[in-house]
């Protein structure tokens, strides 16, 4: 595991233990960056229900990162978590 991988996994642990819940836009950013970092570009599957607004928002947020290298997504995720910890 390289340094960025270590920082990313540490940031993921810290994000789960934040004292204050981030706003919805920040949560979507965290989700999208996390998924992009681990899985790469979004898959073409959509939420199973038209009324799954949260699932749709997550897929759309992740989709906006299409083409972003996984290493860049990791770095941006780490930076966002660090901002939330301040």
PDB file with one MODEL, atoms N, CA, C and O in Angstrom:
MODEL        1
ATOM      1  N   UNK A   1       0.855  -1.179   0.000  1.00  0.00           N
ATOM      2  CA  UNK A   1       0.000   0.000   0.000  1.00  0.00           C
ATOM      3  C   UNK A   1       0.896   1.236   0.000  1.00  0.00           C
ATOM      4  O   UNK A   1       1.808   1.351   0.819  1.00  0.00           O
ATOM      5  N   UNK A   2       0.630   2.156  -0.922  1.00  0.00           N
ATOM      6  CA  UNK A   2       1.447   3.363  -0.977  1.00  0.00           C
ATOM      7  C   UNK A   2       0.903   4.431  -0.018  1.00  0.00           C
ATOM      8  O   UNK A   2      -0.120   4.235   0.638  1.00  0.00           O
ATOM      9  N   UNK A   3       1.600   5.542   0.045  1.00  0.00           N
ATOM     10  CA  UNK A   3       1.255   6.613   0.984  1.00  0.00           C
ATOM     11  C   UNK A   3      -0.149   7.169   0.739  1.00  0.00           C
ATOM     12  O   UNK A   3      -0.897   7.399   1.689  1.00  0.00           O
ATOM     13  N   UNK A   4      -0.508   7.383  -0.522  1.00  0.00           N
ATOM     14  CA  UNK A   4      -1.831   7.919  -0.832  1.00  0.00           C
ATOM     15  C   UNK A   4      -2.929   6.942  -0.418  1.00  0.00           C
ATOM     16  O   UNK A   4      -3.961   7.351   0.114  1.00  0.00           O
ATOM     17  N   UNK A   5      -2.705   5.649  -0.664  1.00  0.00           N
ATOM     18  CA  UNK A   5      -3.676   4.642  -0.225  1.00  0.00           C
ATOM     19  C   UNK A   5      -3.867   4.702   1.290  1.00  0.00           C
ATOM     20  O   UNK A   5      -4.995   4.644   1.781  1.00  0.00           O
ATOM     21  N   UNK A   6      -2.778   4.816   2.017  1.00  0.00           N
ATOM     22  CA  UNK A   6      -2.853   4.891   3.478  1.00  0.00           C
ATOM     23  C   UNK A   6      -3.623   6.122   3.929  1.00  0.00           C
ATOM     24  O   UNK A   6      -4.475   6.039   4.813  1.00  0.00           O
ATOM     25  N   UNK A   7      -3.322   7.262   3.321  1.00  0.00           N
ATOM     26  CA  UNK A   7      -4.014   8.499   3.665  1.00  0.00           C
ATOM     27  C   UNK A   7      -5.507   8.390   3.346  1.00  0.00           C
ATOM     28  O   UNK A   7      -6.352   8.849   4.115  1.00  0.00           O
ATOM     29  N   UNK A   8      -5.814   7.778   2.208  1.00  0.00           N
ATOM     30  CA  UNK A   8      -7.206   7.627   1.792  1.00  0.00           C
ATOM     31  C   UNK A   8      -7.982   6.767   2.792  1.00  0.00           C
ATOM     32  O   UNK A   8      -9.074   7.146   3.216  1.00  0.00           O
ATOM     33  N   UNK A   9      -7.436   5.633   3.163  1.00  0.00           N
ATOM     34  CA  UNK A   9      -8.132   4.746   4.092  1.00  0.00           C
ATOM     35  C   UNK A   9      -8.243   5.373   5.484  1.00  0.00           C
ATOM     36  O   UNK A   9      -9.242   5.176   6.176  1.00  0.00           O
ATOM     37  N   UNK A  10      -7.229   6.118   5.890  1.00  0.00           N
ATOM     38  CA  UNK A  10      -7.315   6.827   7.163  1.00  0.00           C
ATOM     39  C   UNK A  10      -8.408   7.894   7.099  1.00  0.00           C
ATOM     40  O   UNK A  10      -9.177   8.054   8.047  1.00  0.00           O
ATOM     41  N   UNK A  11      -8.476   8.626   5.978  1.00  0.00           N
ATOM     42  CA  UNK A  11      -9.504   9.653   5.817  1.00  0.00           C
ATOM     43  C   UNK A  11     -10.899   9.031   5.818  1.00  0.00           C
ATOM     44  O   UNK A  11     -11.836   9.611   6.368  1.00  0.00           O
ATOM     45  N   UNK A  12     -11.042   7.861   5.208  1.00  0.00           N
ATOM     46  CA  UNK A  12     -12.341   7.173   5.204  1.00  0.00           C
ATOM     47  C   UNK A  12     -12.757   6.821   6.630  1.00  0.00           C
ATOM     48  O   UNK A  12     -13.925   6.973   6.987  1.00  0.00           O
ATOM     49  N   UNK A  13     -11.828   6.360   7.437  1.00  0.00           N
ATOM     50  CA  UNK A  13     -12.124   6.061   8.840  1.00  0.00           C
ATOM     51  C   UNK A  13     -12.515   7.331   9.591  1.00  0.00           C
ATOM     52  O   UNK A  13     -13.463   7.330  10.376  1.00  0.00           O
ATOM     53  N   UNK A  14     -11.785   8.405   9.346  1.00  0.00           N
ATOM     54  CA  UNK A  14     -12.071   9.674  10.017  1.00  0.00           C
ATOM     55  C   UNK A  14     -13.424  10.239   9.580  1.00  0.00           C
ATOM     56  O   UNK A  14     -14.133  10.836  10.390  1.00  0.00           O
ATOM     57  N   UNK A  15     -13.785  10.056   8.310  1.00  0.00           N
ATOM     58  CA  UNK A  15     -15.064  10.569   7.807  1.00  0.00           C
ATOM     59  C   UNK A  15     -16.237   9.886   8.506  1.00  0.00           C
ATOM     60  O   UNK A  15     -17.273  10.510   8.733  1.00  0.00           O
ATOM     61  N   UNK A  16     -16.082   8.629   8.842  1.00  0.00           N
ATOM     62  CA  UNK A  16     -17.148   7.903   9.540  1.00  0.00           C
ATOM     63  C   UNK A  16     -17.297   8.355  10.996  1.00  0.00           C
ATOM     64  O   UNK A  16     -18.302   8.055  11.641  1.00  0.00           O
ATOM     65  N   UNK A  17     -16.303   9.070  11.507  1.00  0.00           N
ATOM     66  CA  UNK A  17     -16.327   9.475  12.906  1.00  0.00           C
ATOM     67  C   UNK A  17     -16.417  10.988  13.089  1.00  0.00           C
ATOM     68  O   UNK A  17     -16.086  11.507  14.156  1.00  0.00           O
ATOM     69  N   UNK A  18     -16.861  11.691  12.061  1.00  0.00           N
ATOM     70  CA  UNK A  18     -16.976  13.144  12.171  1.00  0.00           C
ATOM     71  C   UNK A  18     -17.948  13.500  13.291  1.00  0.00           C
ATOM     72  O   UNK A  18     -18.973  12.842  13.467  1.00  0.00           O
ATOM     73  N   UNK A  19     -17.625  14.524  14.030  1.00  0.00           N
ATOM     74  CA  UNK A  19     -18.474  14.951  15.143  1.00  0.00           C
ATOM     75  C   UNK A  19     -19.784  15.550  14.652  1.00  0.00           C
ATOM     76  O   UNK A  19     -20.834  15.380  15.273  1.00  0.00           O
ATOM     77  N   UNK A  20     -19.705  16.243  13.545  1.00  0.00           N
ATOM     78  CA  UNK A  20     -20.883  16.914  13.006  1.00  0.00           C
ATOM     79  C   UNK A  20     -21.175  16.373  11.612  1.00  0.00           C
ATOM     80  O   UNK A  20     -20.258  16.191  10.812  1.00  0.00           O
ATOM     81  N   UNK A  21     -22.433  16.117  11.322  1.00  0.00           N
ATOM     82  CA  UNK A  21     -22.828  15.591  10.017  1.00  0.00           C
ATOM     83  C   UNK A  21     -22.680  16.702   8.978  1.00  0.00           C
ATOM     84  O   UNK A  21     -23.232  17.788   9.153  1.00  0.00           O
ATOM     85  N   UNK A  22     -21.938  16.439   7.896  1.00  0.00           N
ATOM     86  CA  UNK A  22     -21.793  17.448   6.841  1.00  0.00           C
ATOM     87  C   UNK A  22     -23.128  17.684   6.131  1.00  0.00           C
ATOM     88  O   UNK A  22     -24.048  16.873   6.235  1.00  0.00           O
ATOM     89  N   UNK A  23     -23.221  18.795   5.416  1.00  0.00           N
ATOM     90  CA  UNK A  23     -24.430  19.081   4.645  1.00  0.00           C
ATOM     91  C   UNK A  23     -24.546  18.073   3.499  1.00  0.00           C
ATOM     92  O   UNK A  23     -23.592  17.362   3.185  1.00  0.00           O
ATOM     93  N   UNK A  24     -25.713  18.025   2.890  1.00  0.00           N
ATOM     94  CA  UNK A  24     -25.981  17.023   1.858  1.00  0.00           C
ATOM     95  C   UNK A  24     -25.048  17.120   0.657  1.00  0.00           C
ATOM     96  O   UNK A  24     -24.629  16.093   0.124  1.00  0.00           O
ATOM     97  N   UNK A  25     -24.715  18.326   0.223  1.00  0.00           N
ATOM     98  CA  UNK A  25     -23.803  18.479  -0.914  1.00  0.00           C
ATOM     99  C   UNK A  25     -22.426  17.905  -0.601  1.00  0.00           C
ATOM    100  O   UNK A  25     -21.805  17.260  -1.446  1.00  0.00           O
ATOM    101  N   UNK A  26     -21.957  18.144   0.613  1.00  0.00           N
ATOM    102  CA  UNK A  26     -20.660  17.610   1.029  1.00  0.00           C
ATOM    103  C   UNK A  26     -20.714  16.089   1.124  1.00  0.00           C
ATOM    104  O   UNK A  26     -19.773  15.403   0.725  1.00  0.00           O
ATOM    105  N   UNK A  27     -21.813  15.568   1.649  1.00  0.00           N
ATOM    106  CA  UNK A  27     -21.966  14.111   1.713  1.00  0.00           C
ATOM    107  C   UNK A  27     -21.947  13.489   0.322  1.00  0.00           C
ATOM    108  O   UNK A  27     -21.341  12.437   0.116  1.00  0.00           O
ATOM    109  N   UNK A  28     -22.610  14.139  -0.631  1.00  0.00           N
ATOM    110  CA  UNK A  28     -22.593  13.633  -2.003  1.00  0.00           C
ATOM    111  C   UNK A  28     -21.186  13.681  -2.586  1.00  0.00           C
ATOM    112  O   UNK A  28     -20.774  12.763  -3.295  1.00  0.00           O
ATOM    113  N   UNK A  29     -20.455  14.738  -2.293  1.00  0.00           N
ATOM    114  CA  UNK A  29     -19.074  14.840  -2.773  1.00  0.00           C
ATOM    115  C   UNK A  29     -18.210  13.737  -2.178  1.00  0.00           C
ATOM    116  O   UNK A  29     -17.421  13.109  -2.884  1.00  0.00           O
ATOM    117  N   UNK A  30     -18.361  13.503  -0.879  1.00  0.00           N
ATOM    118  CA  UNK A  30     -17.607  12.430  -0.227  1.00  0.00           C
ATOM    119  C   UNK A  30     -17.930  11.084  -0.869  1.00  0.00           C
ATOM    120  O   UNK A  30     -17.032  10.297  -1.167  1.00  0.00           O
ATOM    121  N   UNK A  31     -19.211  10.828  -1.077  1.00  0.00           N
ATOM    122  CA  UNK A  31     -19.633   9.568  -1.684  1.00  0.00           C
ATOM    123  C   UNK A  31     -19.025   9.406  -3.073  1.00  0.00           C
ATOM    124  O   UNK A  31     -18.435   8.373  -3.389  1.00  0.00           O
ATOM    125  N   UNK A  32     -19.175  10.435  -3.893  1.00  0.00           N
ATOM    126  CA  UNK A  32     -18.715  10.357  -5.279  1.00  0.00           C
ATOM    127  C   UNK A  32     -17.206  10.170  -5.356  1.00  0.00           C
ATOM    128  O   UNK A  32     -16.722   9.340  -6.125  1.00  0.00           O
ATOM    129  N   UNK A  33     -16.464  10.930  -4.570  1.00  0.00           N
ATOM    130  CA  UNK A  33     -15.008  10.802  -4.583  1.00  0.00           C
ATOM    131  C   UNK A  33     -14.578   9.422  -4.087  1.00  0.00           C
ATOM    132  O   UNK A  33     -13.648   8.824  -4.628  1.00  0.00           O
ATOM    133  N   UNK A  34     -15.252   8.924  -3.065  1.00  0.00           N
ATOM    134  CA  UNK A  34     -14.930   7.599  -2.520  1.00  0.00           C
ATOM    135  C   UNK A  34     -15.153   6.522  -3.576  1.00  0.00           C
ATOM    136  O   UNK A  34     -14.289   5.675  -3.801  1.00  0.00           O
ATOM    137  N   UNK A  35     -16.308   6.560  -4.218  1.00  0.00           N
ATOM    138  CA  UNK A  35     -16.622   5.561  -5.231  1.00  0.00           C
ATOM    139  C   UNK A  35     -15.676   5.664  -6.427  1.00  0.00           C
ATOM    140  O   UNK A  35     -15.229   4.646  -6.955  1.00  0.00           O
ATOM    141  N   UNK A  36     -15.372   6.889  -6.853  1.00  0.00           N
ATOM    142  CA  UNK A  36     -14.465   7.085  -7.987  1.00  0.00           C
ATOM    143  C   UNK A  36     -13.075   6.567  -7.638  1.00  0.00           C
ATOM    144  O   UNK A  36     -12.401   5.961  -8.470  1.00  0.00           O
ATOM    145  N   UNK A  37     -12.653   6.810  -6.404  1.00  0.00           N
ATOM    146  CA  UNK A  37     -11.325   6.362  -5.965  1.00  0.00           C
ATOM    147  C   UNK A  37     -11.231   4.845  -5.942  1.00  0.00           C
ATOM    148  O   UNK A  37     -10.204   4.285  -6.325  1.00  0.00           O
ATOM    149  N   UNK A  38     -12.274   4.178  -5.502  1.00  0.00           N
ATOM    150  CA  UNK A  38     -12.219   2.725  -5.363  1.00  0.00           C
ATOM    151  C   UNK A  38     -12.626   1.962  -6.624  1.00  0.00           C
ATOM    152  O   UNK A  38     -12.049   0.919  -6.932  1.00  0.00           O
ATOM    153  N   UNK A  39     -13.614   2.478  -7.350  1.00  0.00           N
ATOM    154  CA  UNK A  39     -14.175   1.718  -8.463  1.00  0.00           C
ATOM    155  C   UNK A  39     -13.938   2.344  -9.832  1.00  0.00           C
ATOM    156  O   UNK A  39     -14.155   1.691 -10.853  1.00  0.00           O
ATOM    157  N   UNK A  40     -13.499   3.594  -9.869  1.00  0.00           N
ATOM    158  CA  UNK A  40     -13.348   4.256 -11.157  1.00  0.00           C
ATOM    159  C   UNK A  40     -14.682   4.813 -11.624  1.00  0.00           C
ATOM    160  O   UNK A  40     -15.552   5.123 -10.811  1.00  0.00           O
ATOM    161  N   UNK A  41     -14.840   4.937 -12.926  1.00  0.00           N
ATOM    162  CA  UNK A  41     -16.039   5.564 -13.480  1.00  0.00           C
ATOM    163  C   UNK A  41     -17.311   4.830 -13.079  1.00  0.00           C
ATOM    164  O   UNK A  41     -17.328   3.611 -12.909  1.00  0.00           O
ATOM    165  N   UNK A  42     -18.371   5.614 -12.936  1.00  0.00           N
ATOM    166  CA  UNK A  42     -19.679   5.084 -12.547  1.00  0.00           C
ATOM    167  C   UNK A  42     -20.151   4.036 -13.550  1.00  0.00           C
ATOM    168  O   UNK A  42     -19.891   4.116 -14.750  1.00  0.00           O
ATOM    169  N   UNK A  43     -20.851   3.063 -13.006  1.00  0.00           N
ATOM    170  CA  UNK A  43     -21.452   2.029 -13.852  1.00  0.00           C
ATOM    171  C   UNK A  43     -22.775   2.571 -14.379  1.00  0.00           C
ATOM    172  O   UNK A  43     -23.322   3.521 -13.821  1.00  0.00           O
ATOM    173  N   UNK A  44     -23.271   1.996 -15.411  1.00  0.00           N
ATOM    174  CA  UNK A  44     -24.493   2.507 -16.024  1.00  0.00           C
ATOM    175  C   UNK A  44     -25.771   2.121 -15.293  1.00  0.00           C
ATOM    176  O   UNK A  44     -26.863   2.457 -15.752  1.00  0.00           O
ATOM    177  N   UNK A  45     -25.662   1.429 -14.177  1.00  0.00           N
ATOM    178  CA  UNK A  45     -26.875   1.039 -13.465  1.00  0.00           C
ATOM    179  C   UNK A  45     -27.466   2.244 -12.733  1.00  0.00           C
ATOM    180  O   UNK A  45     -26.749   3.038 -12.124  1.00  0.00           O
ATOM    181  N   UNK A  46     -28.758   2.353 -12.807  1.00  0.00           N
ATOM    182  CA  UNK A  46     -29.495   3.412 -12.132  1.00  0.00           C
ATOM    183  C   UNK A  46     -30.197   2.818 -10.913  1.00  0.00           C
ATOM    184  O   UNK A  46     -30.363   1.601 -10.830  1.00  0.00           O
ATOM    185  N   UNK A  47     -30.604   3.650  -9.983  1.00  0.00           N
ATOM    186  CA  UNK A  47     -31.367   3.140  -8.840  1.00  0.00           C
ATOM    187  C   UNK A  47     -32.593   2.362  -9.319  1.00  0.00           C
ATOM    188  O   UNK A  47     -33.129   2.624 -10.395  1.00  0.00           O
ATOM    189  N   UNK A  48     -33.021   1.413  -8.511  1.00  0.00           N
ATOM    190  CA  UNK A  48     -34.105   0.524  -8.920  1.00  0.00           C
ATOM    191  C   UNK A  48     -35.463   1.206  -8.961  1.00  0.00           C
ATOM    192  O   UNK A  48     -36.371   0.705  -9.623  1.00  0.00           O
ATOM    193  N   UNK A  49     -35.630   2.307  -8.291  1.00  0.00           N
ATOM    194  CA  UNK A  49     -36.916   2.975  -8.239  1.00  0.00           C
ATOM    195  C   UNK A  49     -36.794   4.425  -8.673  1.00  0.00           C
ATOM    196  O   UNK A  49     -35.832   5.114  -8.332  1.00  0.00           O
ATOM    197  N   UNK A  50     -37.777   4.871  -9.424  1.00  0.00           N
ATOM    198  CA  UNK A  50     -37.838   6.280  -9.825  1.00  0.00           C
ATOM    199  C   UNK A  50     -37.879   7.180  -8.593  1.00  0.00           C
ATOM    200  O   UNK A  50     -37.393   8.310  -8.632  1.00  0.00           O
ATOM    201  N   UNK A  51     -38.450   6.690  -7.515  1.00  0.00           N
ATOM    202  CA  UNK A  51     -38.609   7.488  -6.309  1.00  0.00           C
ATOM    203  C   UNK A  51     -37.426   7.379  -5.356  1.00  0.00           C
ATOM    204  O   UNK A  51     -37.487   7.874  -4.231  1.00  0.00           O
ATOM    205  N   UNK A  52     -36.358   6.740  -5.795  1.00  0.00           N
ATOM    206  CA  UNK A  52     -35.143   6.642  -4.988  1.00  0.00           C
ATOM    207  C   UNK A  52     -34.296   7.888  -5.243  1.00  0.00           C
ATOM    208  O   UNK A  52     -33.293   7.841  -5.955  1.00  0.00           O
ATOM    209  N   UNK A  53     -34.719   8.995  -4.652  1.00  0.00           N
ATOM    210  CA  UNK A  53     -34.073  10.282  -4.902  1.00  0.00           C
ATOM    211  C   UNK A  53     -32.637  10.313  -4.391  1.00  0.00           C
ATOM    212  O   UNK A  53     -31.761  10.912  -5.014  1.00  0.00           O
ATOM    213  N   UNK A  54     -32.407   9.670  -3.263  1.00  0.00           N
ATOM    214  CA  UNK A  54     -31.052   9.652  -2.697  1.00  0.00           C
ATOM    215  C   UNK A  54     -30.123   8.844  -3.595  1.00  0.00           C
ATOM    216  O   UNK A  54     -29.018   9.288  -3.907  1.00  0.00           O
ATOM    217  N   UNK A  55     -30.565   7.661  -4.011  1.00  0.00           N
ATOM    218  CA  UNK A  55     -29.765   6.833  -4.906  1.00  0.00           C
ATOM    219  C   UNK A  55     -29.479   7.536  -6.222  1.00  0.00           C
ATOM    220  O   UNK A  55     -28.371   7.455  -6.754  1.00  0.00           O
ATOM    221  N   UNK A  56     -30.479   8.221  -6.739  1.00  0.00           N
ATOM    222  CA  UNK A  56     -30.296   8.974  -7.987  1.00  0.00           C
ATOM    223  C   UNK A  56     -29.276  10.086  -7.798  1.00  0.00           C
ATOM    224  O   UNK A  56     -28.404  10.280  -8.644  1.00  0.00           O
ATOM    225  N   UNK A  57     -29.379  10.813  -6.697  1.00  0.00           N
ATOM    226  CA  UNK A  57     -28.432  11.907  -6.430  1.00  0.00           C
ATOM    227  C   UNK A  57     -27.008  11.372  -6.298  1.00  0.00           C
ATOM    228  O   UNK A  57     -26.062  11.994  -6.780  1.00  0.00           O
ATOM    229  N   UNK A  58     -26.859  10.222  -5.648  1.00  0.00           N
ATOM    230  CA  UNK A  58     -25.531   9.620  -5.499  1.00  0.00           C
ATOM    231  C   UNK A  58     -24.952   9.233  -6.856  1.00  0.00           C
ATOM    232  O   UNK A  58     -23.790   9.522  -7.145  1.00  0.00           O
ATOM    233  N   UNK A  59     -25.764   8.577  -7.691  1.00  0.00           N
ATOM    234  CA  UNK A  59     -25.301   8.163  -9.019  1.00  0.00           C
ATOM    235  C   UNK A  59     -24.912   9.375  -9.862  1.00  0.00           C
ATOM    236  O   UNK A  59     -23.898   9.349 -10.559  1.00  0.00           O
ATOM    237  N   UNK A  60     -25.714  10.434  -9.800  1.00  0.00           N
ATOM    238  CA  UNK A  60     -25.418  11.638 -10.576  1.00  0.00           C
ATOM    239  C   UNK A  60     -24.135  12.307 -10.095  1.00  0.00           C
ATOM    240  O   UNK A  60     -23.330  12.765 -10.906  1.00  0.00           O
ATOM    241  N   UNK A  61     -23.943  12.364  -8.783  1.00  0.00           N
ATOM    242  CA  UNK A  61     -22.722  12.969  -8.231  1.00  0.00           C
ATOM    243  C   UNK A  61     -21.496  12.180  -8.672  1.00  0.00           C
ATOM    244  O   UNK A  61     -20.483  12.764  -9.058  1.00  0.00           O
ATOM    245  N   UNK A  62     -21.587  10.871  -8.614  1.00  0.00           N
ATOM    246  CA  UNK A  62     -20.485  10.012  -9.045  1.00  0.00           C
ATOM    247  C   UNK A  62     -20.267  10.167 -10.547  1.00  0.00           C
ATOM    248  O   UNK A  62     -19.126  10.223 -11.005  1.00  0.00           O
ATOM    249  N   UNK A  63     -21.332  10.235 -11.302  1.00  0.00           N
ATOM    250  CA  UNK A  63     -21.236  10.381 -12.753  1.00  0.00           C
ATOM    251  C   UNK A  63     -20.522  11.654 -13.182  1.00  0.00           C
ATOM    252  O   UNK A  63     -19.862  11.680 -14.221  1.00  0.00           O
ATOM    253  N   UNK A  64     -20.653  12.711 -12.385  1.00  0.00           N
ATOM    254  CA  UNK A  64     -19.982  13.979 -12.718  1.00  0.00           C
ATOM    255  C   UNK A  64     -18.455  13.863 -12.630  1.00  0.00           C
ATOM    256  O   UNK A  64     -17.735  14.714 -13.152  1.00  0.00           O
ATOM    257  N   UNK A  65     -17.970  12.820 -11.976  1.00  0.00           N
ATOM    258  CA  UNK A  65     -16.518  12.620 -11.844  1.00  0.00           C
ATOM    259  C   UNK A  65     -15.962  11.689 -12.922  1.00  0.00           C
ATOM    260  O   UNK A  65     -14.780  11.344 -12.898  1.00  0.00           O
ATOM    261  N   UNK A  66     -16.807  11.286 -13.859  1.00  0.00           N
ATOM    262  CA  UNK A  66     -16.378  10.354 -14.902  1.00  0.00           C
ATOM    263  C   UNK A  66     -15.117  10.862 -15.589  1.00  0.00           C
ATOM    264  O   UNK A  66     -15.033  12.021 -15.996  1.00  0.00           O
ATOM    265  N   UNK A  67     -14.153   9.983 -15.708  1.00  0.00           N
ATOM    266  CA  UNK A  67     -12.887  10.331 -16.332  1.00  0.00           C
ATOM    267  C   UNK A  67     -11.809  10.789 -15.357  1.00  0.00           C
ATOM    268  O   UNK A  67     -10.638  10.866 -15.727  1.00  0.00           O
ATOM    269  N   UNK A  68     -12.186  11.093 -14.116  1.00  0.00           N
ATOM    270  CA  UNK A  68     -11.194  11.514 -13.125  1.00  0.00           C
ATOM    271  C   UNK A  68     -10.351  10.298 -12.736  1.00  0.00           C
ATOM    272  O   UNK A  68     -10.901   9.250 -12.398  1.00  0.00           O
ATOM    273  N   UNK A  69      -9.032  10.426 -12.781  1.00  0.00           N
ATOM    274  CA  UNK A  69      -8.180   9.308 -12.351  1.00  0.00           C
ATOM    275  C   UNK A  69      -8.440   8.949 -10.888  1.00  0.00           C
ATOM    276  O   UNK A  69      -8.728   9.815 -10.061  1.00  0.00           O
ATOM    277  N   UNK A  70      -8.332   7.662 -10.591  1.00  0.00           N
ATOM    278  CA  UNK A  70      -8.610   7.205  -9.239  1.00  0.00           C
ATOM    279  C   UNK A  70      -7.675   7.841  -8.216  1.00  0.00           C
ATOM    280  O   UNK A  70      -8.104   8.138  -7.101  1.00  0.00           O
ATOM    281  N   UNK A  71      -6.425   8.054  -8.562  1.00  0.00           N
ATOM    282  CA  UNK A  71      -5.490   8.693  -7.642  1.00  0.00           C
ATOM    283  C   UNK A  71      -5.892  10.121  -7.316  1.00  0.00           C
ATOM    284  O   UNK A  71      -5.766  10.563  -6.174  1.00  0.00           O
ATOM    285  N   UNK A  72      -6.377  10.840  -8.320  1.00  0.00           N
ATOM    286  CA  UNK A  72      -6.840  12.219  -8.078  1.00  0.00           C
ATOM    287  C   UNK A  72      -8.069  12.211  -7.177  1.00  0.00           C
ATOM    288  O   UNK A  72      -8.193  13.061  -6.296  1.00  0.00           O
ATOM    289  N   UNK A  73      -8.976  11.264  -7.385  1.00  0.00           N
ATOM    290  CA  UNK A  73     -10.165  11.169  -6.535  1.00  0.00           C
ATOM    291  C   UNK A  73      -9.761  10.881  -5.096  1.00  0.00           C
ATOM    292  O   UNK A  73     -10.338  11.445  -4.166  1.00  0.00           O
ATOM    293  N   UNK A  74      -8.776  10.010  -4.904  1.00  0.00           N
ATOM    294  CA  UNK A  74      -8.281   9.722  -3.550  1.00  0.00           C
ATOM    295  C   UNK A  74      -7.744  10.986  -2.898  1.00  0.00           C
ATOM    296  O   UNK A  74      -8.065  11.289  -1.749  1.00  0.00           O
ATOM    297  N   UNK A  75      -6.926  11.717  -3.641  1.00  0.00           N
ATOM    298  CA  UNK A  75      -6.319  12.926  -3.097  1.00  0.00           C
ATOM    299  C   UNK A  75      -7.383  13.964  -2.735  1.00  0.00           C
ATOM    300  O   UNK A  75      -7.308  14.583  -1.674  1.00  0.00           O
ATOM    301  N   UNK A  76      -8.359  14.155  -3.601  1.00  0.00           N
ATOM    302  CA  UNK A  76      -9.422  15.127  -3.337  1.00  0.00           C
ATOM    303  C   UNK A  76     -10.278  14.696  -2.151  1.00  0.00           C
ATOM    304  O   UNK A  76     -10.731  15.537  -1.374  1.00  0.00           O
ATOM    305  N   UNK A  77     -10.502  13.387  -2.008  1.00  0.00           N
ATOM    306  CA  UNK A  77     -11.248  12.868  -0.865  1.00  0.00           C
ATOM    307  C   UNK A  77     -10.502  13.175   0.435  1.00  0.00           C
ATOM    308  O   UNK A  77     -11.094  13.662   1.399  1.00  0.00           O
ATOM    309  N   UNK A  78      -9.213  12.890   0.452  1.00  0.00           N
ATOM    310  CA  UNK A  78      -8.385  13.147   1.639  1.00  0.00           C
ATOM    311  C   UNK A  78      -8.440  14.639   1.993  1.00  0.00           C
ATOM    312  O   UNK A  78      -8.606  14.996   3.159  1.00  0.00           O
ATOM    313  N   UNK A  79      -8.301  15.495   1.001  1.00  0.00           N
ATOM    314  CA  UNK A  79      -8.332  16.943   1.250  1.00  0.00           C
ATOM    315  C   UNK A  79      -9.679  17.389   1.804  1.00  0.00           C
ATOM    316  O   UNK A  79      -9.729  18.216   2.714  1.00  0.00           O
ATOM    317  N   UNK A  80     -10.775  16.850   1.266  1.00  0.00           N
ATOM    318  CA  UNK A  80     -12.112  17.220   1.747  1.00  0.00           C
ATOM    319  C   UNK A  80     -12.307  16.783   3.185  1.00  0.00           C
ATOM    320  O   UNK A  80     -12.835  17.545   3.994  1.00  0.00           O
ATOM    321  N   UNK A  81     -11.896  15.586   3.513  1.00  0.00           N
ATOM    322  CA  UNK A  81     -12.041  15.111   4.899  1.00  0.00           C
ATOM    323  C   UNK A  81     -11.210  15.977   5.829  1.00  0.00           C
ATOM    324  O   UNK A  81     -11.665  16.319   6.921  1.00  0.00           O
ATOM    325  N   UNK A  82     -10.024  16.332   5.427  1.00  0.00           N
ATOM    326  CA  UNK A  82      -9.167  17.197   6.265  1.00  0.00           C
ATOM    327  C   UNK A  82      -9.841  18.543   6.520  1.00  0.00           C
ATOM    328  O   UNK A  82      -9.755  19.081   7.624  1.00  0.00           O
ATOM    329  N   UNK A  83     -10.510  19.088   5.506  1.00  0.00           N
ATOM    330  CA  UNK A  83     -11.234  20.361   5.698  1.00  0.00           C
ATOM    331  C   UNK A  83     -12.361  20.195   6.708  1.00  0.00           C
ATOM    332  O   UNK A  83     -12.619  21.099   7.504  1.00  0.00           O
ATOM    333  N   UNK A  84     -13.029  19.056   6.683  1.00  0.00           N
ATOM    334  CA  UNK A  84     -14.133  18.811   7.602  1.00  0.00           C
ATOM    335  C   UNK A  84     -13.662  18.606   9.035  1.00  0.00           C
ATOM    336  O   UNK A  84     -14.416  18.834   9.982  1.00  0.00           O
ATOM    337  N   UNK A  85     -12.428  18.181   9.190  1.00  0.00           N
ATOM    338  CA  UNK A  85     -11.897  17.946  10.539  1.00  0.00           C
ATOM    339  C   UNK A  85     -11.450  19.221  11.234  1.00  0.00           C
ATOM    340  O   UNK A  85     -11.241  19.224  12.447  1.00  0.00           O
ATOM    341  N   UNK A  86     -11.303  20.287  10.492  1.00  0.00           N
ATOM    342  CA  UNK A  86     -10.822  21.549  11.064  1.00  0.00           C
ATOM    343  C   UNK A  86     -11.908  22.219  11.864  1.00  0.00           C
ATOM    344  O   UNK A  86     -11.689  23.294  12.423  1.00  0.00           O
TER     345      UNK A  86
ENDMDL
END
